[in-house]
């Protein structure tokens, strides 16, 4: 970063001391005050808008998953083809996240957040009126572009408004609670909308919410300042990283359709590898790189991003398999399929109440190890026997999954922002989201490959076995995540 950036852009302030960073307050002040007290720049309404923007992205994920079987039938496409509704979003979202994060650092996080919300609303409206499947896929791809602006901007607004330690952990706890609320609301609202007004309702519901948040954000969020002086976005690097990430996100879809050892799958991985190597070469020579490679010197960030990829695969695959299993094997309606998953969201809400103090007591390492193990055990129980297809065991298993997995998301987010200066928090937020999105693409592809492959081969009982096999693979992901978490420090050095 140049001196002009550091000295003229409040949103990219490099100062580390609270006394020279007026947007932050001491951690003790936050722990004894409402969330809005955490920043002189981010008031209560601004915090609400930021959290609401994050909620929209999570809500859209779960609401579309519930609608996928009905959407598939209405459009006359197979479940495998309908996966493009998920894949198109993942390609643009995952591919553009790094660019979106860097743009928010350079040109103003608040400005990018508001613009992203407006674009998300317009794309949702187009999806709601889509006349054919191709139009719907294009609308979902545009939603992904908008989400790539919203997600890193929202997270970096929070991490730059609150200092490392107790204050940031507390507000990231609220951030995680918002995501859990979005998950529950998306499941229930998605089921209700599909049962009443049809699958198009899951797209129209985003429009008024996003426009209202954009209007409020224009007034309530901190003023977005454009960087003075040399502030180009490094177009060659942006193109290379977008194409490379998109190819990496798309590879699991090819593996699902053509086979994991097929020539197209291997070729897609090679294309992604070549593009990313070229990107790294360009970044090393750039005066203002899209992704400053020095950011990976932060050990906690690097480990946290890998953990976010694992939990992204976990959550995307588990949510999809629960929705498909409930509707296609157990015969539940979309609404009932959404309602039975409520305990998972409740687990996330409980996590929001206890995660920050629990993290301070145990340290980041043991916090993540314990929650990975809890989630792995819960998911192993989920479809282990026919008894868990019904309450109360189903509810208890989902409660454990929700509590454990959202704690992992919280811990991975804390790790992903630790030690990073303010002028790179947009990139840090983008890496956290990109890692999770890549994992989600892999998770969805593996679930469809394992579960639907078994279902198509013979009877519905075989299909149920395929779903159970997929969930047992997810228990293995939990064990891998627990082992990786040992690479993190056991105790955080927090202020206050």
N, C-alpha and C positions, 0 to 999 in steps of 0.2 A: 504494500500500500504506500502511496506517496504521501508527502507531508501535507499536501493540499487536502487530501481526504481526511487525514487525522485531525487537522486543525479547523476544518470548516463544516464538518458534518456531524451534528450532535448524535445522530443515530448510529454513527460509526466511531464513537468516542473511544480512544485507546486508553484513557486514564484508568488506572486500577484502584485508586484510593477513593473511598466514599466521599471524602471531603472535596474532591475535584470532579465528582460525577453526580451532579445534582439530581439525576433521575432516580437514584437509589437512596435507600435509607438503611439504617442499621437493622440487622436481622431481628433483634429483640423487639423493635417497633412493629414488625410485621407479625410476629408470633402473638402479640397481644392486641392486635387490631384487625378490623375487617380487611379483606383482600385489597380493597381499593386504597388502603393506607400505605401500600408498599411502594408507591412511586409518586413523586410530585408531578410527573408528566403523564402517567397513566391513571386516570381517575376510575371511579366505580363503573361508570358507563363504558369507558374505553376498555376496561377489563372484561366487562360483559360482552362487548362486541367481539373482542379477540377470542374469548372462549366460545362464543356462538359460532364464529367462523370455523373453528376446529370441530365443533359439533356437527356442522353441516357435512363436512367431508366424511366423518365416521358414519353418520346417519345414512348418507347416500350409499355407502358400501353395504350395510346390513339390509336396507330396504330393498335394494335391487336383488340381492341374493334370495330373499323370500319370494320375490315376484318371478324369478327365473323360470320355474316350471310352467306357470301360466303364460308368461311371455312367449316361451318356446312353442306352446300349443297354439296360441293366437296367431303368431307369425308363420306357423307351418314349417318350423325348422326343428331339427333334432336338438337334444340337450347339448351334444358336442358342438354343434354349430352355434347355438345360443351362447356358448362360452365366450364368443367374440364380444358380447355386451360387457363382459368383465375384462377381456383381453385388450380391447381398444382403449378402455380407460387406463388400464395398467401401463400400456405402451407409452402413451403421451405423458401420463403422470410421472411414471418412473424415469422416462427419458429426459424430461425437462426440469426435473427437480433441482439439479445442481445449478442450471442456468437461472431458474427462478430464485433460488437462494442467493446467488451472487448478485442478481439484479436488485434484490431487496436491500442488500448491503450498500450498493452503489447509488441507487436512485430513490430510496425511501421505502421503508417497510409498510408504513401506513398506506401510501399511494398504491403499492402493489396489492395489498390486501383488499382495498376497496375495488380496484379494477378487476381483481380475480373474482370477487363476489358477484359483480355485475355480469361478467362473462359466464359464470356458472349458472346464473339465473336464466340467461338467454339460451344457453345450450340445453338446459333442462326443459325449457318450453318447447324447443325444437324436438327433443326426444319424446315429449308428450303427444305431439301431433304427427310423429313420424308415419309416413304413408307406407313404408316398406322397411325391411330389415336393414338394408344398406344405409338408409337415412338415419335409422336408430343408432347404428354402429358409429356413423360419423358424428352424431350428437354426443355420444359417450366419449369419443376421442376428444372432442372440444371440451367436455367437462373435465377430462384429465388435464388438458392444458391449463384451464382455470384453477384446478386444484393444485397444480405445480406452483402457482403464484401464491395461493392462499396458505397452504400448509407451512412452508418455511418462514413466510412473513409472520404468521401468527405466533409460531414458536419462538422466533427470534425477538419479537416485540416483548414477550414475557421474559426471556433470559437476559435481555439488555436492560430491562426495567427493574430487575431485582438482583441483588448481589449473590455470588456463590455462597452456598451454605444453607442455613435454616430458611432464610427468606425465599430463595429460589426453590428449594425443595417443597416449601409450603404451597407456593403458587403453581408449581408443576403438579402437586397433588390435586389442586382444583382443576387443572388442565386434564388430568386423568379421569377425574370424576365426571367432567363434561363428556369425555369420550364414552364412558360407561353409560351415561344417560342417553347419548346418541345411539349407542348399540341397542339398548332396550326399546327406545322409542321407534327406531327403525324397524325392528322385528315386529312389534305389535302394530304400529301404524301401517307397515307394509302389508301385513296379513289382512288388516281391516280394509285397507284401500282396494286390494286385489279382490276381496270377497264382495265389496259393495260397488265401487265405480270401475273396477278393472285395473289392469296393470299400468295403464297410462297415468293413473293417479299418483303413482310413486315418483313420477318425474315432475308433475305439476306442483306437488307440495313444496318443492325446493324454491319455486319462483318467488312467492311473496316473502319467504323467510330471508333469502339472499338479498333481495332488494331492500328490505327493511334494515338489515344489518349494514348494508352499504351506505344507506342514507344516514344512519346513526353514526357509523364509523367516520364519515366525512367530517362530522362535527366533533366527535368525542376522542378520536385517536390523536396521538402526538403529531404535530405538523411534520410532513415529510419534506426533508431538505435534499435537494439535488447536490451531488458532489461537485465542488468547484475545481476547475482545472481538468486534467487528463482523467477521464472516467469512461473510456471505451470498455465495451463488454467482452472484448477478445472474441470476435465472430468465428474465426477458424476453430478455436477451442470449444466454443459453444456448439458448433455444428458437429464436431467429432464426438463430444461427450454425449450429446443427445442421441446421435445415431448408434453409438456404441452401447449405451444403456438400453435403448429400445430393442436392439438386437438381442441383448442379454435377457431382457424381460420376455421377449417373444420366443426364445429358444425352448422353454418348457412346453409351450403350446404345440410346437412342431414335434417335440418328443412324444406328446400324448397322441397326436394324430398319425405320425409316420413311424414311430418307434424310437426308443432312446439310443439305439445304435445306428439309426438310419443316416444316409448321406446328407439329407437336408438339415437334420439336427446338428450333426458335426460341423457342417458348413456354416450354419448360423453362429455357432460358438466361435469358430475361427474368425468369422467376420467381426464379431464383437471384440475378440482379443486384439485383432489388428487395429481396429479403430481406437481402442482404449490405449494401446501402445503409442499410436500416432498422437493421441491426445496428450499423453504424458510428455512426449517429446516437445510438443508445441507449448505446453504449460511451463516447462523448464526455461524456455526462451522468452516467454511473454513478460512484458513490463507490469501488466495487471491481469494475472491469470484468472480464469473462471473459478478454478479450484487451486488455491495456494497449497502446494504439496507439503509445505511445512506444517500444515494443520495435523497431519498424521503423526507428528512427533508427540502429540498428546496421547499417552498410552491408554488412558481411560476412554478417550473418544474412539480409538481404533477398536478396542474390545467391545465397547458399547454398541458400535455399529454392526459388528458381527452378531451380537446377541439380538439386535433389532431385526436382522434378517431371519434369524431362527424363529423369533416370536411372530414375525410377519407371516411366515409359512404356516406356523402353528394356528394362528387365529383365522386366517383366510380359509385354510383347509377344514378346520373344525367347524366353522360357521356354515360353510357350504355343505359338508357332509351331514350335519344335523338337519338342515333344511330339506335336503334331498331324501334322506332316510325317513324323516317324519312324513313327507308327502307321498313318496313313491313306494315305500315298504310298509309303513304303518297305516297309510291311507288317510292321514290327517289333512284337514283343510289348511290353506295358507294362514288363516288367522290363528288356528290352533297350533300350527307349527311355530308361529311367532310367540304365542303365549307360553308354550312349554319351556322356552329358552329364557324366560324372565329371570330365573335364579342365577343364571350366568351374569346378567347385568347387575343383579343385586350384589353379587360377589364383588363386582367392580366398584360399586358404590361403597360397600364396606371397606374396600381397600383404600378409597379416598379418605376415609376418616382416620385410618390408623397407619397408613404407609409412611408418612414423613417422620413421625416419632419413632416408628419401628426401625426405619433406616438409620436414624441417629443412634439408636441403641445397639444395633447389631453390626453396623458398618455395611458398605456396599456389597462386599463379597458374600457374606453369609446371608444377607437379605435376599440376594438373587439365587443363591444355591437352594435355600429353603423353599422359596416360592416355585422354582423350577420343579423341584421334587414333588411339592404338593400338586402342581398342575399335572405332572406326569402320572402320578398315582391316580388322580381323579379321572383322567382320560382313559387310563387302562381299565378302570371299573365301568366306564360309561356304557360300552356295548359288549362287555365281557360275557354277559348271560342275558337270557330273555327277561329276567327279573328287572334289569335296569332299563327296560323299555317303558317302564311305568313309574309313577311316583309311589313312595317318596324317594327311592334310591336314585332315580333319574334326577330329581331336583337337587339332592345332596351332591351328586357327582358334578352337576353343572355349577353349583355354588362354589365348589372347590376349584373347578377350572377357571371360573370368572375371577375369583380372588387371586389365585396364583398367577395366571397369565397377565392380568392387568398390573399386578405388582412388578412383573418382569418388564412390562412396557415402561412403567414409571422409573424403575432402576436403570434401564437402558437409556432412557431420555436424560436422566441426571448424568450418567457417565458420558453421554455424547456431547454434553455442553460444558463439561468440567475442564477448567484451565484454558478455555478458548477466549481470546480477547473480544471485546464488543464488536470491533469492525469485521470480525469473521463469524459472528453468531448466525448470520443468515445462511452461510455455507454449512456450518455445523448442523443447523436445523434441517437443511436440505439433505445432508448425508444421513441423518437419522431417518428421515422419511423415505429416502431413496432405498436404503437398506431394507426397510420394512416392506416397501413396495416390490422390490425384487424377490424377497422371500414370499410375499403373497402370491405372486405370479407362479412361482415354483410350487407352492402349496396347493393352489387350485388345480394346476396341471397334474400333479401327482394323485390328488384325490380322484379326479375324473378318470385318469388312466387306470388306477387300481380298482376303484369302486364300480364305475360304470362298465369297465371291461369285464369284470366278473359278472355283472348283472346281465350284460348282453349275451354272454356265453350260454346261459341256461335259464334256470328258474329264478323267481324272486328271492327264494331262500339263498341261492348263490349270491344274489345281489346284496343281501343283508350281510353275508359273510365278507363280501368285498368291502363294505363300509366298515365292518369291524376290523378288518385287516389294515385299512387306511388309518384308523384311529390308533391301532397298536404301533404303527410306524411313528405316529405323533408322540406316543409315549417315549419312543427312542430319541426323538428330538429334544424332549424335556431332559433326558439324562445327559445328552450332549451339551445342552445349555448349562446344566449344573456344573459339569466338569470345566467348561470354558470360564465360568464365573470365578473360578479359583485364581484366574489371572488378574483379577481386580484387587485393589487394596482392601484390607479387612476393616479398617476404620477410616472414615472421612475426616479430614481436618476442616471442620466447619466453624464459622464465626458465630458466636453467640450461643 
